[in-house]
Amino acid sequence: MNAAVVGGGAVGLSTALALARRGASVTLFERDTLGSGASGRAAGLCYDAFADDVDAAVAADALGRYRDLGLFEPQPYGWVARDESDATAVREQIAQMQSNGVAVEALTPAALGDRYPALDTSGIEVAGLARDAGVLDPDEVVATLAEQARADGATIETETPVSLTSPTTVETPSETRTFDAVVAAAGPETKPLVADIGVSLALKTYRAQALVTEPVDATLPSFYDATREFYWRPKADALLLGDGAHEVDPMDWNPDADAEFVTRSLDRVEQTSALTPACDRAWAGLCTATPDGAPLAGQVADGLWVATGWQGHGLMRAPAMGDYLAADVLNRPSPLSEHLPDRVDPTRFDGSEEFAALDDPTRDWVE
Ligand SMILES: Cc1cc2nc3c(=O)[nH]c(=O)nc-3n(C[C@H](O)[C@H](O)[C@H](O)COP(=O)(O)OP(=O)(O)OC[C@H]3O[C@@H](n4cnc5c(N)ncnc54)[C@H](O)[C@@H]3O)c2cc1C
């Protein structure tokens, strides 16, 4: 099997690694540098706190692989609700997660405050705490996946933008090559890439923002406020905060964060803790969305697979989905092939669907 992967983000690199480990001859093409898309801009949250059993199975598989790669740093993930309807949803999620075997507990605001004294728990109705959650360093993820893929024989060509002239024919600025299989994991660009050969994807793009504060002196969990709709994670001795998602044209967007996002995020830290940090750096990146919130990961034409539509969860899922895709390309079983095919089949849509990128319910848990 001679396979090409388009896109050097976490998903493309994971797929290339898994294909190489399963014995395929792999060439990965990245138009820019590795991690230059969403993967290098991600917050790095990585958790198993999913109420849905398929999402939980993907998360368990991915977290195991990140642990094996030495990339997973344990960090509890807490999430809170401040009004009755959000609180009811959080309580239901916790019960469902527990029935899926996820190590998560419901905490009263007082118990949360005892555990994390720097948190201001006033106004919080209920909290969930996922004990086996963690964080990733996106740059380390990209570098390690690339190093391992190369060690397993994959060829990685950066600064090499490609287009498709048939499902299995890749055109670079210097040559045209035909493969047995092509996996397009090009983030938002996957849509125009496969549109050139007549495949229409139900995919929208939204812009998410993040910032890192100056150092703070506090022990905090990763945290999502479901009512105020923002998150943070501890990053070294600082906090990384995120929210501010809105639909954009992937060809025309601003990679710098908005001043208004920075002000709002710092205000939220002050409202939710005893901290008043300043902003050290801020940025924006692109995420992809589908009509039902599940990714598009599978075959779309003879010899052509796509992997996109991660709804802000692509980094944490990458090693599990890369292995699933590699197995699918090679027509072999994977730990997820029992759970996933129908859920993620890209042909469940015909590409003409009208939908709003940010209507997806799963998006509520991370931008
Ligand atoms: C601010 C922010 C915070 C986030 N936080 C989290 C988080 O905490 N946890 C989480 O799991 N996810 C998070 N995400 C989402 C996550 O970053 C993405 O889901 C994930 O990185 C997608 O990986 P990917 O490999 O599919 O795409 P990308 O990383 O975007 O990679 C696609 C690559 O394809 C390349 N490419 C495009 N077109 C071509 C072409 N024609 N030829 C060759 N190469 C091409 C691009 O240059 C790019 O490098 C966040 C995203 C943002 C923006």
The ligand as an SDF file (V2000), in Angstrom:
LIG
                    3D

 53 58  0  0  0  0  0  0  0  0999 V2000
   -7.8890   28.4230   19.8100 C   0  0  0  0  0  0  0  0  0  0  0  0
   -8.1050   26.9380   19.6500 C   0  0  0  0  0  0  0  0  0  0  0  0
   -8.1460   26.1120   20.7660 C   0  0  0  0  0  0  0  0  0  0  0  0
   -8.3230   24.7290   20.6150 C   0  0  0  0  0  0  0  0  0  0  0  0
   -8.2810   23.9500   21.7200 N   0  0  0  0  0  0  0  0  0  0  0  0
   -8.3760   22.5910   21.5920 C   0  0  0  0  0  0  0  0  0  0  0  0
   -8.2230   21.7640   22.7200 C   0  0  0  0  0  0  0  0  0  0  0  0
   -8.0080   22.2310   23.8330 O   0  0  0  0  0  0  0  0  0  0  0  0
   -8.3220   20.4180   22.5370 N   0  0  0  0  0  0  0  0  0  0  0  0
   -8.5690   19.8650   21.3060 C   0  0  0  0  0  0  0  0  0  0  0  0
   -8.6800   18.6560   21.1890 O   0  0  0  0  0  0  0  0  0  0  0  0
   -8.6900   20.6470   20.2140 N   0  0  0  0  0  0  0  0  0  0  0  0
   -8.6030   21.9830   20.3230 C   0  0  0  0  0  0  0  0  0  0  0  0
   -8.7240   22.7790   19.2200 N   0  0  0  0  0  0  0  0  0  0  0  0
   -9.0600   22.1540   17.9400 C   0  0  0  0  0  0  0  0  0  0  0  0
   -7.8280   21.4930   17.3230 C   0  0  0  0  0  0  0  0  0  0  0  0
   -6.8030   22.4580   17.1990 O   0  0  0  0  0  0  0  0  0  0  0  0
   -8.1790   20.9300   15.9440 C   0  0  0  0  0  0  0  0  0  0  0  0
   -9.3780   20.1730   16.0150 O   0  0  0  0  0  0  0  0  0  0  0  0
   -7.0680   20.0170   15.4490 C   0  0  0  0  0  0  0  0  0  0  0  0
   -5.8150   20.6650   15.5660 O   0  0  0  0  0  0  0  0  0  0  0  0
   -7.3120   19.6150   14.0140 C   0  0  0  0  0  0  0  0  0  0  0  0
   -6.1580   18.9380   13.5450 O   0  0  0  0  0  0  0  0  0  0  0  0
   -6.0030   18.6540   12.0060 P   0  0  0  0  0  0  0  0  0  0  0  0
   -4.7330   17.9080   11.8510 O   0  0  0  0  0  0  0  0  0  0  0  0
   -7.2550   18.0550   11.4840 O   0  0  0  0  0  0  0  0  0  0  0  0
   -5.9490   20.0970   11.3110 O   0  0  0  0  0  0  0  0  0  0  0  0
   -4.8140   21.1950   11.2500 P   0  0  0  0  0  0  0  0  0  0  0  0
   -3.9520   21.2280   12.4490 O   0  0  0  0  0  0  0  0  0  0  0  0
   -5.4830   22.4740   10.8560 O   0  0  0  0  0  0  0  0  0  0  0  0
   -3.8870   20.6910   10.0680 O   0  0  0  0  0  0  0  0  0  0  0  0
   -4.2450   20.7750    8.7110 C   0  0  0  0  0  0  0  0  0  0  0  0
   -2.9620   21.0400    7.9400 C   0  0  0  0  0  0  0  0  0  0  0  0
   -3.2310   20.9100    6.5440 O   0  0  0  0  0  0  0  0  0  0  0  0
   -2.3920   21.8010    5.8830 C   0  0  0  0  0  0  0  0  0  0  0  0
   -2.9340   22.0010    4.5300 N   0  0  0  0  0  0  0  0  0  0  0  0
   -4.0780   22.6260    4.1990 C   0  0  0  0  0  0  0  0  0  0  0  0
   -4.2500   22.5940    2.8790 N   0  0  0  0  0  0  0  0  0  0  0  0
   -3.1920   21.9220    2.3580 C   0  0  0  0  0  0  0  0  0  0  0  0
   -2.8010   21.5710    1.0430 C   0  0  0  0  0  0  0  0  0  0  0  0
   -3.5540   21.9110   -0.0330 N   0  0  0  0  0  0  0  0  0  0  0  0
   -1.6410   20.9010    0.8650 N   0  0  0  0  0  0  0  0  0  0  0  0
   -0.8590   20.5390    1.9250 C   0  0  0  0  0  0  0  0  0  0  0  0
   -1.2000   20.8510    3.1890 N   0  0  0  0  0  0  0  0  0  0  0  0
   -2.3490   21.5360    3.4130 C   0  0  0  0  0  0  0  0  0  0  0  0
   -2.4240   23.0410    6.7560 C   0  0  0  0  0  0  0  0  0  0  0  0
   -1.3190   23.8870    6.5150 O   0  0  0  0  0  0  0  0  0  0  0  0
   -2.4150   22.4400    8.1490 C   0  0  0  0  0  0  0  0  0  0  0  0
   -1.1100   22.3600    8.7010 O   0  0  0  0  0  0  0  0  0  0  0  0
   -8.5230   24.1630   19.3310 C   0  0  0  0  0  0  0  0  0  0  0  0
   -8.4740   24.9910   18.2020 C   0  0  0  0  0  0  0  0  0  0  0  0
   -8.2580   26.3560   18.3470 C   0  0  0  0  0  0  0  0  0  0  0  0
   -8.1880   27.2200   17.1070 C   0  0  0  0  0  0  0  0  0  0  0  0
  1  2  1  0
  2  3  1  0
  2 52  2  0
  3  4  2  0
  4  5  1  0
  4 50  1  0
  5  6  2  0
  6  7  1  0
  6 13  1  0
  7  8  2  0
  7  9  1  0
  9 10  1  0
 10 11  2  0
 10 12  1  0
 12 13  2  0
 13 14  1  0
 14 15  1  0
 14 50  1  0
 15 16  1  0
 16 17  1  0
 16 18  1  0
 18 19  1  0
 18 20  1  0
 20 21  1  0
 20 22  1  0
 22 23  1  0
 23 24  1  0
 24 25  2  0
 24 26  1  0
 24 27  1  0
 27 28  1  0
 28 29  2  0
 28 30  1  0
 28 31  1  0
 31 32  1  0
 32 33  1  0
 33 34  1  0
 33 48  1  0
 34 35  1  0
 35 36  1  0
 35 46  1  0
 36 37  1  0
 36 45  1  0
 37 38  2  0
 38 39  1  0
 39 40  1  0
 39 45  2  0
 40 41  1  0
 40 42  2  0
 42 43  1  0
 43 44  2  0
 44 45  1  0
 46 47  1  0
 46 48  1  0
 48 49  1  0
 50 51  2  0
 51 52  1  0
 52 53  1  0
M  END
$$$$
